[in-house]
Structure formats: structure tokens, C-alpha cells
Amino acid sequence: MQVSVAYNHFRCGLVQRMPRCRWGFFHVVNNDYTNWIMYSIGGSQHPTIISYNN
């Protein structure tokens, strides 16, 4: 599985796992995580996550 998450604005009130990544390849770039509380990108089952400019 290959997924790209790009150019999103995650609004206040969200807490964690934006996105939640499981097995596969994830490219997370240029997202706005203003006012997030715990953690923004969650991974399990050994995913490959490339994240920058967030």
C-alpha cells in the first residue's frame, strides 16, 4: 500500500493519529497540525513513513 497525505489543515480539537499508518509506505508532507495535543502521525505494524514540512 502506498499513501500520500498532503496539503491538509487539521483543525483544533483533534488529539492524535492524523493519519494512522499501518503496514505500507506513507508520504506525509505540507500538512498543518496547528494546536494538536498529543501526537500527529501514528504508526503500527512497521510502516515506512516519510514526513516533512508539517
Secondary structure, DSSP 8 states (H G I E B T S, - for coil): -EEEEES-B--TT--B-SSEE-SSEEEEES-B-TT--SBS-EE-SS-EEEEE--
